[in-house]
Amino acid sequence: MSTNTTGGSTGGAKGPASYFPAIEKKYGRPVEEWLELIRASPLTKHMELVAWLKTDHALGHGHANALVAYVLKEPRGE
């Protein structure tokens, strides 16, 4: 799945993806890296993943929540 991280305030991404530009700017890593970390995690519950990102990777709550929500909304069945 391709991730559009260019959404700005002019007709850009909505929902969790609207946080992606700020996440990349603040943490200096591409959003796709964060998404892959979440996908590879053995954790499956939303708040467990959020807590893990906050504790182990020092993300803020809103940014962690947006990334987890985005991944958990992805269709399963690869």
C-alpha positions in Angstrom: 0.0 0.0 0.0 1.3 3.4 -1.0 1.2 6.2 1.6 0.6 9.7 0.5 2.4 11.9 2.9 2.1 15.2 1.0 -1.3 16.2 2.3 -1.3 19.8 3.4 -4.0 22.2 4.3 -5.1 22.6 0.7 -7.2 19.6 -0.1 -4.7 17.2 1.4 -5.1 14.0 3.4 -7.9 13.6 5.9 -8.2 11.6 9.1 -5.0 10.0 10.6 -3.0 10.7 7.4 -3.4 14.4 8.0 -0.8 14.1 10.8 1.8 12.5 8.5 3.7 15.6 7.4 4.0 16.8 11.0 5.2 13.4 12.1 7.9 13.3 9.5 9.0 16.8 10.3 9.1 16.3 14.1 10.7 12.8 14.2 12.9 13.0 11.1 11.8 9.6 9.8 9.5 8.8 6.8 6.0 7.8 7.8 6.4 4.5 6.0 9.1 3.5 8.5 6.7 4.1 11.4 3.9 2.2 9.6 6.2 -0.8 8.9 7.3 -0.8 12.6 3.7 -1.0 13.7 2.8 -3.7 11.1 5.8 -5.8 12.3 4.9 -5.5 16.0 3.5 -8.5 17.7 1.1 -6.1 19.5 -2.4 -6.0 18.1 -4.5 -3.7 20.3 -4.8 0.0 19.5 -3.8 1.3 22.9 -1.0 -1.2 23.4 0.5 0.0 20.1 0.1 3.6 21.1 1.7 3.0 24.5 4.6 1.1 22.8 5.3 4.0 20.4 5.2 6.5 23.2 7.4 4.5 25.5 9.9 2.9 23.2 10.0 5.5 20.4 9.1 8.8 22.2 6.2 9.7 20.0 3.6 12.0 21.3 0.1 10.6 22.0 -1.6 12.2 19.0 1.0 11.2 16.5 1.2 7.6 17.9 -2.6 7.4 17.8 -2.8 8.6 14.2 -0.2 6.1 13.0 -1.9 3.2 14.8 -5.3 4.2 13.6 -4.1 4.3 10.0 -2.5 0.9 10.2 -5.4 -0.8 11.9 -7.8 0.5 9.2 -5.8 -1.2 6.5 -7.4 -4.2 4.9 -6.0 -7.5 6.2 -5.4 -10.6 4.0 -2.1 -10.2 2.3 
